[in-house]
Amino acid sequence: MKALTFTLVAEPAERLDLSPLTPERLAGIERRDVERIQIGMSKHGSKVGDIFRVAGSDPTYIVFEGGSTRLDLVA
């Protein structure tokens, strides 16, 4: 299996809480459901799929490609 990879597609308009994106929390969750996880910390409430392109399927290995000062609580 390939690592579950989150590729930043654009600079987020709000601070993002990435604490839900851990191997323990993502185990057994389908990619489409991962893309629906809310990570935005404002009223806008961005979801994973709004900010990242998600690829791969193995949540044991998580990769973040791209970076921003607005990404908080990366485990």
mmCIF file of the N, C-alpha and C atoms, coordinates in Angstrom:
data_MODEL
# 
_entry.id   MODEL 
# 
loop_
_atom_site.group_PDB 
_atom_site.id 
_atom_site.type_symbol 
_atom_site.label_atom_id 
_atom_site.label_alt_id 
_atom_site.label_comp_id 
_atom_site.label_asym_id 
_atom_site.label_entity_id 
_atom_site.label_seq_id 
_atom_site.pdbx_PDB_ins_code 
_atom_site.Cartn_x 
_atom_site.Cartn_y 
_atom_site.Cartn_z 
_atom_site.occupancy 
_atom_site.B_iso_or_equiv 
_atom_site.pdbx_formal_charge 
_atom_site.auth_seq_id 
_atom_site.auth_comp_id 
_atom_site.auth_asym_id 
_atom_site.auth_atom_id 
_atom_site.pdbx_PDB_model_num 
ATOM 1   N N  . MET A 1 1  ? 0.842   -1.189 0.000  1.00 0.00 ? 1  MET A N  1 
ATOM 2   C CA . MET A 1 1  ? 0.000   0.000  0.000  1.00 0.00 ? 1  MET A CA 1 
ATOM 3   C C  . MET A 1 1  ? 0.880   1.244  0.000  1.00 0.00 ? 1  MET A C  1 
ATOM 4   N N  . LYS A 1 2  ? 0.332   2.308  -0.568 1.00 0.00 ? 2  LYS A N  1 
ATOM 5   C CA . LYS A 1 2  ? 1.059   3.579  -0.610 1.00 0.00 ? 2  LYS A CA 1 
ATOM 6   C C  . LYS A 1 2  ? 0.655   4.455  0.568  1.00 0.00 ? 2  LYS A C  1 
ATOM 7   N N  . ALA A 1 3  ? 1.601   5.261  1.017  1.00 0.00 ? 3  ALA A N  1 
ATOM 8   C CA . ALA A 1 3  ? 1.351   6.186  2.129  1.00 0.00 ? 3  ALA A CA 1 
ATOM 9   C C  . ALA A 1 3  ? 0.149   7.071  1.825  1.00 0.00 ? 3  ALA A C  1 
ATOM 10  N N  . LEU A 1 4  ? -0.607  7.383  2.842  1.00 0.00 ? 4  LEU A N  1 
ATOM 11  C CA . LEU A 1 4  ? -1.699  8.340  2.709  1.00 0.00 ? 4  LEU A CA 1 
ATOM 12  C C  . LEU A 1 4  ? -1.053  9.715  2.628  1.00 0.00 ? 4  LEU A C  1 
ATOM 13  N N  . THR A 1 5  ? -1.213  10.371 1.483  1.00 0.00 ? 5  THR A N  1 
ATOM 14  C CA . THR A 1 5  ? -0.499  11.615 1.210  1.00 0.00 ? 5  THR A CA 1 
ATOM 15  C C  . THR A 1 5  ? -1.474  12.771 1.064  1.00 0.00 ? 5  THR A C  1 
ATOM 16  N N  . PHE A 1 6  ? -1.193  13.847 1.780  1.00 0.00 ? 6  PHE A N  1 
ATOM 17  C CA . PHE A 1 6  ? -1.987  15.071 1.724  1.00 0.00 ? 6  PHE A CA 1 
ATOM 18  C C  . PHE A 1 6  ? -1.131  16.132 1.046  1.00 0.00 ? 6  PHE A C  1 
ATOM 19  N N  . THR A 1 7  ? -1.528  16.547 -0.162 1.00 0.00 ? 7  THR A N  1 
ATOM 20  C CA . THR A 1 7  ? -0.778  17.550 -0.909 1.00 0.00 ? 7  THR A CA 1 
ATOM 21  C C  . THR A 1 7  ? -1.537  18.870 -0.859 1.00 0.00 ? 7  THR A C  1 
ATOM 22  N N  . LEU A 1 8  ? -0.908  19.886 -0.294 1.00 0.00 ? 8  LEU A N  1 
ATOM 23  C CA . LEU A 1 8  ? -1.517  21.207 -0.189 1.00 0.00 ? 8  LEU A CA 1 
ATOM 24  C C  . LEU A 1 8  ? -1.713  21.775 -1.589 1.00 0.00 ? 8  LEU A C  1 
ATOM 25  N N  . VAL A 1 9  ? -2.947  22.159 -1.928 1.00 0.00 ? 9  VAL A N  1 
ATOM 26  C CA . VAL A 1 9  ? -3.214  22.666 -3.275 1.00 0.00 ? 9  VAL A CA 1 
ATOM 27  C C  . VAL A 1 9  ? -3.240  24.184 -3.338 1.00 0.00 ? 9  VAL A C  1 
ATOM 28  N N  . ALA A 1 10 ? -3.441  24.839 -2.209 1.00 0.00 ? 10 ALA A N  1 
ATOM 29  C CA . ALA A 1 10 ? -3.448  26.304 -2.168 1.00 0.00 ? 10 ALA A CA 1 
ATOM 30  C C  . ALA A 1 10 ? -3.242  26.752 -0.727 1.00 0.00 ? 10 ALA A C  1 
ATOM 31  N N  . GLU A 1 11 ? -2.749  27.959 -0.568 1.00 0.00 ? 11 GLU A N  1 
ATOM 32  C CA . GLU A 1 11 ? -2.574  28.525 0.772  1.00 0.00 ? 11 GLU A CA 1 
ATOM 33  C C  . GLU A 1 11 ? -3.946  28.619 1.442  1.00 0.00 ? 11 GLU A C  1 
ATOM 34  N N  . PRO A 1 12 ? -4.116  28.014 2.616  1.00 0.00 ? 12 PRO A N  1 
ATOM 35  C CA . PRO A 1 12 ? -5.415  28.080 3.286  1.00 0.00 ? 12 PRO A CA 1 
ATOM 36  C C  . PRO A 1 12 ? -5.755  29.501 3.728  1.00 0.00 ? 12 PRO A C  1 
ATOM 37  N N  . ALA A 1 13 ? -7.043  29.803 3.691  1.00 0.00 ? 13 ALA A N  1 
ATOM 38  C CA . ALA A 1 13 ? -7.523  31.126 4.090  1.00 0.00 ? 13 ALA A CA 1 
ATOM 39  C C  . ALA A 1 13 ? -7.693  31.238 5.605  1.00 0.00 ? 13 ALA A C  1 
ATOM 40  N N  . GLU A 1 14 ? -7.548  30.138 6.299  1.00 0.00 ? 14 GLU A N  1 
ATOM 41  C CA . GLU A 1 14 ? -7.731  30.110 7.750  1.00 0.00 ? 14 GLU A CA 1 
ATOM 42  C C  . GLU A 1 14 ? -6.715  29.156 8.367  1.00 0.00 ? 14 GLU A C  1 
ATOM 43  N N  . ARG A 1 15 ? -6.582  29.214 9.672  1.00 0.00 ? 15 ARG A N  1 
ATOM 44  C CA . ARG A 1 15 ? -5.715  28.266 10.378 1.00 0.00 ? 15 ARG A CA 1 
ATOM 45  C C  . ARG A 1 15 ? -6.397  26.898 10.333 1.00 0.00 ? 15 ARG A C  1 
ATOM 46  N N  . LEU A 1 16 ? -5.585  25.856 10.233 1.00 0.00 ? 16 LEU A N  1 
ATOM 47  C CA . LEU A 1 16 ? -6.114  24.503 10.136 1.00 0.00 ? 16 LEU A CA 1 
ATOM 48  C C  . LEU A 1 16 ? -5.614  23.647 11.291 1.00 0.00 ? 16 LEU A C  1 
ATOM 49  N N  . ASP A 1 17 ? -6.517  22.904 11.892 1.00 0.00 ? 17 ASP A N  1 
ATOM 50  C CA . ASP A 1 17 ? -6.195  21.968 12.968 1.00 0.00 ? 17 ASP A CA 1 
ATOM 51  C C  . ASP A 1 17 ? -6.045  20.583 12.337 1.00 0.00 ? 17 ASP A C  1 
ATOM 52  N N  . LEU A 1 18 ? -4.807  20.116 12.204 1.00 0.00 ? 18 LEU A N  1 
ATOM 53  C CA . LEU A 1 18 ? -4.559  18.827 11.562 1.00 0.00 ? 18 LEU A CA 1 
ATOM 54  C C  . LEU A 1 18 ? -4.520  17.665 12.551 1.00 0.00 ? 18 LEU A C  1 
ATOM 55  N N  . SER A 1 19 ? -4.903  17.911 13.797 1.00 0.00 ? 19 SER A N  1 
ATOM 56  C CA . SER A 1 19 ? -4.850  16.847 14.805 1.00 0.00 ? 19 SER A CA 1 
ATOM 57  C C  . SER A 1 19 ? -5.734  15.635 14.481 1.00 0.00 ? 19 SER A C  1 
ATOM 58  N N  . PRO A 1 20 ? -6.821  15.771 13.690 1.00 0.00 ? 20 PRO A N  1 
ATOM 59  C CA . PRO A 1 20 ? -7.590  14.568 13.345 1.00 0.00 ? 20 PRO A CA 1 
ATOM 60  C C  . PRO A 1 20 ? -6.881  13.656 12.340 1.00 0.00 ? 20 PRO A C  1 
ATOM 61  N N  . LEU A 1 21 ? -5.796  14.129 11.751 1.00 0.00 ? 21 LEU A N  1 
ATOM 62  C CA . LEU A 1 21 ? -5.134  13.373 10.690 1.00 0.00 ? 21 LEU A CA 1 
ATOM 63  C C  . LEU A 1 21 ? -3.969  12.559 11.248 1.00 0.00 ? 21 LEU A C  1 
ATOM 64  N N  . THR A 1 22 ? -4.304  11.590 12.075 1.00 0.00 ? 22 THR A N  1 
ATOM 65  C CA . THR A 1 22 ? -3.311  10.696 12.668 1.00 0.00 ? 22 THR A CA 1 
ATOM 66  C C  . THR A 1 22 ? -3.636  9.260  12.253 1.00 0.00 ? 22 THR A C  1 
ATOM 67  N N  . PRO A 1 23 ? -2.647  8.379  12.287 1.00 0.00 ? 23 PRO A N  1 
ATOM 68  C CA . PRO A 1 23 ? -2.907  6.983  11.914 1.00 0.00 ? 23 PRO A CA 1 
ATOM 69  C C  . PRO A 1 23 ? -4.054  6.355  12.712 1.00 0.00 ? 23 PRO A C  1 
ATOM 70  N N  . GLU A 1 24 ? -4.105  6.625  13.997 1.00 0.00 ? 24 GLU A N  1 
ATOM 71  C CA . GLU A 1 24 ? -5.149  6.040  14.841 1.00 0.00 ? 24 GLU A CA 1 
ATOM 72  C C  . GLU A 1 24 ? -6.538  6.510  14.425 1.00 0.00 ? 24 GLU A C  1 
ATOM 73  N N  . ARG A 1 25 ? -6.677  7.773  14.128 1.00 0.00 ? 25 ARG A N  1 
ATOM 74  C CA . ARG A 1 25 ? -7.990  8.329  13.788 1.00 0.00 ? 25 ARG A CA 1 
ATOM 75  C C  . ARG A 1 25 ? -8.413  8.014  12.357 1.00 0.00 ? 25 ARG A C  1 
ATOM 76  N N  . LEU A 1 26 ? -7.451  7.761  11.473 1.00 0.00 ? 26 LEU A N  1 
ATOM 77  C CA . LEU A 1 26 ? -7.772  7.521  10.066 1.00 0.00 ? 26 LEU A CA 1 
ATOM 78  C C  . LEU A 1 26 ? -7.884  6.038  9.717  1.00 0.00 ? 26 LEU A C  1 
ATOM 79  N N  . ALA A 1 27 ? -7.500  5.165  10.624 1.00 0.00 ? 27 ALA A N  1 
ATOM 80  C CA . ALA A 1 27 ? -7.567  3.722  10.363 1.00 0.00 ? 27 ALA A CA 1 
ATOM 81  C C  . ALA A 1 27 ? -9.004  3.313  10.052 1.00 0.00 ? 27 ALA A C  1 
ATOM 82  N N  . GLY A 1 28 ? -9.183  2.615  8.944  1.00 0.00 ? 28 GLY A N  1 
ATOM 83  C CA . GLY A 1 28 ? -10.499 2.105  8.571  1.00 0.00 ? 28 GLY A CA 1 
ATOM 84  C C  . GLY A 1 28 ? -11.426 3.104  7.916  1.00 0.00 ? 28 GLY A C  1 
ATOM 85  N N  . ILE A 1 29 ? -10.967 4.325  7.687  1.00 0.00 ? 29 ILE A N  1 
ATOM 86  C CA . ILE A 1 29 ? -11.812 5.357  7.078  1.00 0.00 ? 29 ILE A CA 1 
ATOM 87  C C  . ILE A 1 29 ? -11.518 5.434  5.581  1.00 0.00 ? 29 ILE A C  1 
ATOM 88  N N  . GLU A 1 30 ? -12.554 5.448  4.767  1.00 0.00 ? 30 GLU A N  1 
ATOM 89  C CA . GLU A 1 30 ? -12.406 5.551  3.310  1.00 0.00 ? 30 GLU A CA 1 
ATOM 90  C C  . GLU A 1 30 ? -11.921 6.948  2.934  1.00 0.00 ? 30 GLU A C  1 
ATOM 91  N N  . ARG A 1 31 ? -11.239 7.044  1.797  1.00 0.00 ? 31 ARG A N  1 
ATOM 92  C CA . ARG A 1 31 ? -10.662 8.324  1.365  1.00 0.00 ? 31 ARG A CA 1 
ATOM 93  C C  . ARG A 1 31 ? -11.726 9.416  1.259  1.00 0.00 ? 31 ARG A C  1 
ATOM 94  N N  . ARG A 1 32 ? -12.879 9.102  0.703  1.00 0.00 ? 32 ARG A N  1 
ATOM 95  C CA . ARG A 1 32 ? -13.927 10.130 0.557  1.00 0.00 ? 32 ARG A CA 1 
ATOM 96  C C  . ARG A 1 32 ? -14.364 10.671 1.916  1.00 0.00 ? 32 ARG A C  1 
ATOM 97  N N  . ASP A 1 33 ? -14.331 9.815  2.942  1.00 0.00 ? 33 ASP A N  1 
ATOM 98  C CA . ASP A 1 33 ? -14.687 10.269 4.287  1.00 0.00 ? 33 ASP A CA 1 
ATOM 99  C C  . ASP A 1 33 ? -13.560 11.087 4.911  1.00 0.00 ? 33 ASP A C  1 
ATOM 100 N N  . VAL A 1 34 ? -12.315 10.734 4.593  1.00 0.00 ? 34 VAL A N  1 
ATOM 101 C CA . VAL A 1 34 ? -11.171 11.533 5.047  1.00 0.00 ? 34 VAL A CA 1 
ATOM 102 C C  . VAL A 1 34 ? -11.291 12.944 4.484  1.00 0.00 ? 34 VAL A C  1 
ATOM 103 N N  . GLU A 1 35 ? -11.671 13.064 3.218  1.00 0.00 ? 35 GLU A N  1 
ATOM 104 C CA . GLU A 1 35 ? -11.790 14.372 2.572  1.00 0.00 ? 35 GLU A CA 1 
ATOM 105 C C  . GLU A 1 35 ? -12.877 15.236 3.200  1.00 0.00 ? 35 GLU A C  1 
ATOM 106 N N  . ARG A 1 36 ? -13.799 14.630 3.931  1.00 0.00 ? 36 ARG A N  1 
ATOM 107 C CA . ARG A 1 36 ? -14.902 15.366 4.571  1.00 0.00 ? 36 ARG A CA 1 
ATOM 108 C C  . ARG A 1 36 ? -14.594 15.811 5.998  1.00 0.00 ? 36 ARG A C  1 
ATOM 109 N N  . ILE A 1 37 ? -13.455 15.416 6.529  1.00 0.00 ? 37 ILE A N  1 
ATOM 110 C CA . ILE A 1 37 ? -13.106 15.786 7.908  1.00 0.00 ? 37 ILE A CA 1 
ATOM 111 C C  . ILE A 1 37 ? -12.877 17.290 7.993  1.00 0.00 ? 37 ILE A C  1 
ATOM 112 N N  . GLN A 1 38 ? -13.552 17.928 8.935  1.00 0.00 ? 38 GLN A N  1 
ATOM 113 C CA . GLN A 1 38 ? -13.400 19.374 9.117  1.00 0.00 ? 38 GLN A CA 1 
ATOM 114 C C  . GLN A 1 38 ? -12.100 19.664 9.850  1.00 0.00 ? 38 GLN A C  1 
ATOM 115 N N  . ILE A 1 39 ? -11.300 20.552 9.259  1.00 0.00 ? 39 ILE A N  1 
ATOM 116 C CA . ILE A 1 39 ? -10.023 20.936 9.866  1.00 0.00 ? 39 ILE A CA 1 
ATOM 117 C C  . ILE A 1 39 ? -9.902  22.445 10.035 1.00 0.00 ? 39 ILE A C  1 
ATOM 118 N N  . GLY A 1 40 ? -10.821 23.199 9.456  1.00 0.00 ? 40 GLY A N  1 
ATOM 119 C CA . GLY A 1 40 ? -10.789 24.653 9.572  1.00 0.00 ? 40 GLY A CA 1 
ATOM 120 C C  . GLY A 1 40 ? -11.126 25.104 10.975 1.00 0.00 ? 40 GLY A C  1 
ATOM 121 N N  . MET A 1 41 ? -10.508 26.202 11.393 1.00 0.00 ? 41 MET A N  1 
ATOM 122 C CA . MET A 1 41 ? -10.702 26.700 12.751 1.00 0.00 ? 41 MET A CA 1 
ATOM 123 C C  . MET A 1 41 ? -11.506 27.999 12.791 1.00 0.00 ? 41 MET A C  1 
ATOM 124 N N  . SER A 1 42 ? -12.187 28.318 11.701 1.00 0.00 ? 42 SER A N  1 
ATOM 125 C CA . SER A 1 42 ? -13.002 29.537 11.663 1.00 0.00 ? 42 SER A CA 1 
ATOM 126 C C  . SER A 1 42 ? -14.440 29.154 11.320 1.00 0.00 ? 42 SER A C  1 
ATOM 127 N N  . LYS A 1 43 ? -15.280 30.153 11.142 1.00 0.00 ? 43 LYS A N  1 
ATOM 128 C CA . LYS A 1 43 ? -16.667 29.910 10.754 1.00 0.00 ? 43 LYS A CA 1 
ATOM 129 C C  . LYS A 1 43 ? -16.760 29.208 9.409  1.00 0.00 ? 43 LYS A C  1 
ATOM 130 N N  . HIS A 1 44 ? -15.765 29.450 8.541  1.00 0.00 ? 44 HIS A N  1 
ATOM 131 C CA . HIS A 1 44 ? -15.768 28.834 7.217  1.00 0.00 ? 44 HIS A CA 1 
ATOM 132 C C  . HIS A 1 44 ? -15.698 27.312 7.334  1.00 0.00 ? 44 HIS A C  1 
ATOM 133 N N  . GLY A 1 45 ? -14.874 26.817 8.228  1.00 0.00 ? 45 GLY A N  1 
ATOM 134 C CA . GLY A 1 45 ? -14.801 25.383 8.500  1.00 0.00 ? 45 GLY A CA 1 
ATOM 135 C C  . GLY A 1 45 ? -14.353 24.529 7.330  1.00 0.00 ? 45 GLY A C  1 
ATOM 136 N N  . SER A 1 46 ? -13.184 24.812 6.797  1.00 0.00 ? 46 SER A N  1 
ATOM 137 C CA . SER A 1 46 ? -12.663 24.042 5.667  1.00 0.00 ? 46 SER A CA 1 
ATOM 138 C C  . SER A 1 46 ? -12.559 22.564 6.007  1.00 0.00 ? 46 SER A C  1 
ATOM 139 N N  . LYS A 1 47 ? -12.745 21.754 4.980  1.00 0.00 ? 47 LYS A N  1 
ATOM 140 C CA . LYS A 1 47 ? -12.597 20.312 5.108  1.00 0.00 ? 47 LYS A CA 1 
ATOM 141 C C  . LYS A 1 47 ? -11.308 19.889 4.415  1.00 0.00 ? 47 LYS A C  1 
ATOM 142 N N  . VAL A 1 48 ? -10.820 18.702 4.735  1.00 0.00 ? 48 VAL A N  1 
ATOM 143 C CA . VAL A 1 48 ? -9.574  18.195 4.156  1.00 0.00 ? 48 VAL A CA 1 
ATOM 144 C C  . VAL A 1 48 ? -9.585  18.335 2.640  1.00 0.00 ? 48 VAL A C  1 
ATOM 145 N N  . GLY A 1 49 ? -10.660 17.914 1.974  1.00 0.00 ? 49 GLY A N  1 
ATOM 146 C CA . GLY A 1 49 ? -10.742 17.950 0.516  1.00 0.00 ? 49 GLY A CA 1 
ATOM 147 C C  . GLY A 1 49 ? -10.758 19.347 -0.076 1.00 0.00 ? 49 GLY A C  1 
ATOM 148 N N  . ASP A 1 50 ? -11.051 20.365 0.729  1.00 0.00 ? 50 ASP A N  1 
ATOM 149 C CA . ASP A 1 50 ? -11.019 21.757 0.255  1.00 0.00 ? 50 ASP A CA 1 
ATOM 150 C C  . ASP A 1 50 ? -9.585  22.265 0.151  1.00 0.00 ? 50 ASP A C  1 
ATOM 151 N N  . ILE A 1 51 ? -8.692  21.696 0.930  1.00 0.00 ? 51 ILE A N  1 
ATOM 152 C CA . ILE A 1 51 ? -7.335  22.221 1.086  1.00 0.00 ? 51 ILE A CA 1 
ATOM 153 C C  . ILE A 1 51 ? -6.269  21.290 0.510  1.00 0.00 ? 51 ILE A C  1 
ATOM 154 N N  . PHE A 1 52 ? -6.515  19.989 0.597  1.00 0.00 ? 52 PHE A N  1 
ATOM 155 C CA . PHE A 1 52 ? -5.514  19.000 0.194  1.00 0.00 ? 52 PHE A CA 1 
ATOM 156 C C  . PHE A 1 52 ? -6.042  18.079 -0.901 1.00 0.00 ? 52 PHE A C  1 
ATOM 157 N N  . ARG A 1 53 ? -5.134  17.651 -1.773 1.00 0.00 ? 53 ARG A N  1 
ATOM 158 C CA . ARG A 1 53 ? -5.408  16.528 -2.665 1.00 0.00 ? 53 ARG A CA 1 
ATOM 159 C C  . ARG A 1 53 ? -4.958  15.303 -1.879 1.00 0.00 ? 53 ARG A C  1 
ATOM 160 N N  . VAL A 1 54 ? -5.828  14.321 -1.752 1.00 0.00 ? 54 VAL A N  1 
ATOM 161 C CA . VAL A 1 54 ? -5.537  13.135 -0.955 1.00 0.00 ? 54 VAL A CA 1 
ATOM 162 C C  . VAL A 1 54 ? -5.256  11.963 -1.895 1.00 0.00 ? 54 VAL A C  1 
ATOM 163 N N  . ALA A 1 55 ? -4.145  11.268 -1.653 1.00 0.00 ? 55 ALA A N  1 
ATOM 164 C CA . ALA A 1 55 ? -3.774  10.103 -2.454 1.00 0.00 ? 55 ALA A CA 1 
ATOM 165 C C  . ALA A 1 55 ? -3.249  9.018  -1.526 1.00 0.00 ? 55 ALA A C  1 
ATOM 166 N N  . GLY A 1 56 ? -3.180  7.801  -2.036 1.00 0.00 ? 56 GLY A N  1 
ATOM 167 C CA . GLY A 1 56 ? -2.690  6.691  -1.239 1.00 0.00 ? 56 GLY A CA 1 
ATOM 168 C C  . GLY A 1 56 ? -3.777  6.140  -0.340 1.00 0.00 ? 56 GLY A C  1 
ATOM 169 N N  . SER A 1 57 ? -3.417  5.101  0.400  1.00 0.00 ? 57 SER A N  1 
ATOM 170 C CA . SER A 1 57 ? -4.447  4.448  1.207  1.00 0.00 ? 57 SER A CA 1 
ATOM 171 C C  . SER A 1 57 ? -3.959  3.903  2.549  1.00 0.00 ? 57 SER A C  1 
ATOM 172 N N  . ASP A 1 58 ? -2.681  4.038  2.848  1.00 0.00 ? 58 ASP A N  1 
ATOM 173 C CA . ASP A 1 58 ? -2.152  3.453  4.081  1.00 0.00 ? 58 ASP A CA 1 
ATOM 174 C C  . ASP A 1 58 ? -1.976  4.514  5.165  1.00 0.00 ? 58 ASP A C  1 
ATOM 175 N N  . PRO A 1 59 ? -2.938  4.595  6.110  1.00 0.00 ? 59 PRO A N  1 
ATOM 176 C CA . PRO A 1 59 ? -2.836  5.625  7.147  1.00 0.00 ? 59 PRO A CA 1 
ATOM 177 C C  . PRO A 1 59 ? -1.737  5.356  8.171  1.00 0.00 ? 59 PRO A C  1 
ATOM 178 N N  . THR A 1 60 ? -1.081  4.197  8.072  1.00 0.00 ? 60 THR A N  1 
ATOM 179 C CA . THR A 1 60 ? 0.054   3.926  8.951  1.00 0.00 ? 60 THR A CA 1 
ATOM 180 C C  . THR A 1 60 ? 1.204   4.866  8.615  1.00 0.00 ? 60 THR A C  1 
ATOM 181 N N  . TYR A 1 61 ? 1.280   5.251  7.339  1.00 0.00 ? 61 TYR A N  1 
ATOM 182 C CA . TYR A 1 61 ? 2.309   6.168  6.848  1.00 0.00 ? 61 TYR A CA 1 
ATOM 183 C C  . TYR A 1 61 ? 1.614   7.385  6.264  1.00 0.00 ? 61 TYR A C  1 
ATOM 184 N N  . ILE A 1 62 ? 1.746   8.531  6.910  1.00 0.00 ? 62 ILE A N  1 
ATOM 185 C CA . ILE A 1 62 ? 1.098   9.764  6.463  1.00 0.00 ? 62 ILE A CA 1 
ATOM 186 C C  . ILE A 1 62 ? 2.171   10.748 6.037  1.00 0.00 ? 62 ILE A C  1 
ATOM 187 N N  . VAL A 1 63 ? 1.956   11.348 4.864  1.00 0.00 ? 63 VAL A N  1 
ATOM 188 C CA . VAL A 1 63 ? 2.896   12.319 4.313  1.00 0.00 ? 63 VAL A CA 1 
ATOM 189 C C  . VAL A 1 63 ? 2.137   13.606 4.026  1.00 0.00 ? 63 VAL A C  1 
ATOM 190 N N  . PHE A 1 64 ? 2.720   14.738 4.425  1.00 0.00 ? 64 PHE A N  1 
ATOM 191 C CA . PHE A 1 64 ? 2.190   16.048 4.057  1.00 0.00 ? 64 PHE A CA 1 
ATOM 192 C C  . PHE A 1 64 ? 3.156   16.662 3.062  1.00 0.00 ? 64 PHE A C  1 
ATOM 193 N N  . GLU A 1 65 ? 2.642   17.029 1.884  1.00 0.00 ? 65 GLU A N  1 
ATOM 194 C CA . GLU A 1 65 ? 3.465   17.691 0.872  1.00 0.00 ? 65 GLU A CA 1 
ATOM 195 C C  . GLU A 1 65 ? 3.029   19.146 0.788  1.00 0.00 ? 65 GLU A C  1 
ATOM 196 N N  . GLY A 1 66 ? 3.990   20.045 0.838  1.00 0.00 ? 66 GLY A N  1 
ATOM 197 C CA . GLY A 1 66 ? 3.683   21.470 0.876  1.00 0.00 ? 66 GLY A CA 1 
ATOM 198 C C  . GLY A 1 66 ? 3.560   21.891 2.329  1.00 0.00 ? 66 GLY A C  1 
ATOM 199 N N  . GLY A 1 67 ? 3.639   23.149 2.566  1.00 0.00 ? 67 GLY A N  1 
ATOM 200 C CA . GLY A 1 67 ? 3.571   23.625 3.933  1.00 0.00 ? 67 GLY A CA 1 
ATOM 201 C C  . GLY A 1 67 ? 2.996   25.019 4.005  1.00 0.00 ? 67 GLY A C  1 
ATOM 202 N N  . SER A 1 68 ? 2.648   25.414 5.191  1.00 0.00 ? 68 SER A N  1 
ATOM 203 C CA . SER A 1 68 ? 2.072   26.729 5.437  1.00 0.00 ? 68 SER A CA 1 
ATOM 204 C C  . SER A 1 68 ? 2.193   27.015 6.926  1.00 0.00 ? 68 SER A C  1 
ATOM 205 N N  . THR A 1 69 ? 2.307   28.271 7.263  1.00 0.00 ? 69 THR A N  1 
ATOM 206 C CA . THR A 1 69 ? 2.315   28.652 8.677  1.00 0.00 ? 69 THR A CA 1 
ATOM 207 C C  . THR A 1 69 ? 0.926   28.502 9.291  1.00 0.00 ? 69 THR A C  1 
ATOM 208 N N  . ARG A 1 70 ? -0.070  28.204 8.483  1.00 0.00 ? 70 ARG A N  1 
ATOM 209 C CA . ARG A 1 70 ? -1.440  28.045 8.980  1.00 0.00 ? 70 ARG A CA 1 
ATOM 210 C C  . ARG A 1 70 ? -1.801  26.598 9.303  1.00 0.00 ? 70 ARG A C  1 
ATOM 211 N N  . LEU A 1 71 ? -0.840  25.702 9.208  1.00 0.00 ? 71 LEU A N  1 
ATOM 212 C CA . LEU A 1 71 ? -1.084  24.297 9.537  1.00 0.00 ? 71 LEU A CA 1 
ATOM 213 C C  . LEU A 1 71 ? -0.679  24.067 10.986 1.00 0.00 ? 71 LEU A C  1 
ATOM 214 N N  . ASP A 1 72 ? -1.655  23.797 11.833 1.00 0.00 ? 72 ASP A N  1 
ATOM 215 C CA . ASP A 1 72 ? -1.423  23.617 13.264 1.00 0.00 ? 72 ASP A CA 1 
ATOM 216 C C  . ASP A 1 72 ? -1.650  22.167 13.679 1.00 0.00 ? 72 ASP A C  1 
ATOM 217 N N  . LEU A 1 73 ? -0.985  21.788 14.759 1.00 0.00 ? 73 LEU A N  1 
ATOM 218 C CA . LEU A 1 73 ? -1.178  20.500 15.418 1.00 0.00 ? 73 LEU A CA 1 
ATOM 219 C C  . LEU A 1 73 ? -0.899  19.323 14.498 1.00 0.00 ? 73 LEU A C  1 
ATOM 220 N N  . VAL A 1 74 ? 0.169   19.430 13.727 1.00 0.00 ? 74 VAL A N  1 
ATOM 221 C CA . VAL A 1 74 ? 0.609   18.321 12.882 1.00 0.00 ? 74 VAL A CA 1 
ATOM 222 C C  . VAL A 1 74 ? 1.309   17.320 13.783 1.00 0.00 ? 74 VAL A C  1 
ATOM 223 N N  . ALA A 1 75 ? 0.816   16.093 13.790 1.00 0.00 ? 75 ALA A N  1 
ATOM 224 C CA . ALA A 1 75 ? 1.402   15.062 14.675 1.00 0.00 ? 75 ALA A CA 1 
ATOM 225 C C  . ALA A 1 75 ? 2.497   14.295 13.967 1.00 0.00 ? 75 ALA A C  1 
# 
